[in-house]
Amino acid sequence: MEWTRKDLIGIESLSRDELETIFQVASGFKRILDRSVKKVPALRGRTIVNLFLEPSTRTRLAFEMAATRLSADVISMNADASSFVKGETLKDTARNIRALNADIIVLRHSAPGAAFYLSKIIDIPVINAGDGSHEHPTQALLDGFTLLEHLKSLDGKKITILGDILFSRVARSNIFSLTKMGAEVTVAGPTTLVPSSFASMGVNVIHDLKTALTDADAVMLLRIQHERQSSTHFPSLSEYTSVFGLDKRRAEWLKPDAIIMHPGPINRGVEIDSDLADSERSVILEQVTNGIATRMAVLYLCTGGSISALETSKE
Ligand code: CP
């Protein structure tokens, strides 16, 4: 299929065909990243502005790397070094970036809906790099891509997402993506962070760790996000770890070849045992690497890049 969207705001509205298109294009770009010359001229002459109004390591650097590999110019901007501190609005900031001839804006913002709002008021592509507790679409894409590399297909595969589901944009985007790709998704953790209402998204809701991990093909751990919690949802971090932390003993409940994932940043010794995070079962750094090819695919497709042109360039 040909891609027709200007923006990538979330996974919720994407079809399985669209997800597969992104994975297919990302796969082509990943092969390019393995070559000695890791660069294509696809976005030569275009300027990408990374507008990051919340902290980020992985997402921002991967977007910068993706833009560079596509031969685009890239400029990154943080809230504390911009006129936001003087009270300039998001709308005025975006319109000024547009007036400076940017071709695409990648936005991270603490407010759910910020990327959608921006996509309606400016005529260039807007990519959501995380909007509050709403969605983090490119994280779900790199997670789905990593899972496909290991499991070949997601149809019928059992994926458990464990931890702070309630406040997690990563969980929401992954639930949309993984269920559309045919996986059986379980969300697990304390009842306060994993309310039964998540069942309406087509997932199993389980509060017993052993049940949630048994027979899983992959487990995706999530960080406890103190910054998004308005009240205490469990007695203490050590209490959380004692009941829901993943260590080597509990990891044996998974299938023998199951993989362990985490979007980062990880809290070593809280949601995951430090040795397990660095073990052979962990694909955490593979996820980070796959963030480049998947974001190259998103930037390429949303700026009008065609799949047939990519196919031709390979021949
Ligand atoms: N996974 C993720 O979004 O990490 P950063 O906050 O470092 O970008």
Residues whose N, C-alpha, C, O or C-beta is under 5 A from the ligand:
A	BS01	CP	P55 S56 T57 R58 T59 R60 P263 G264 P265
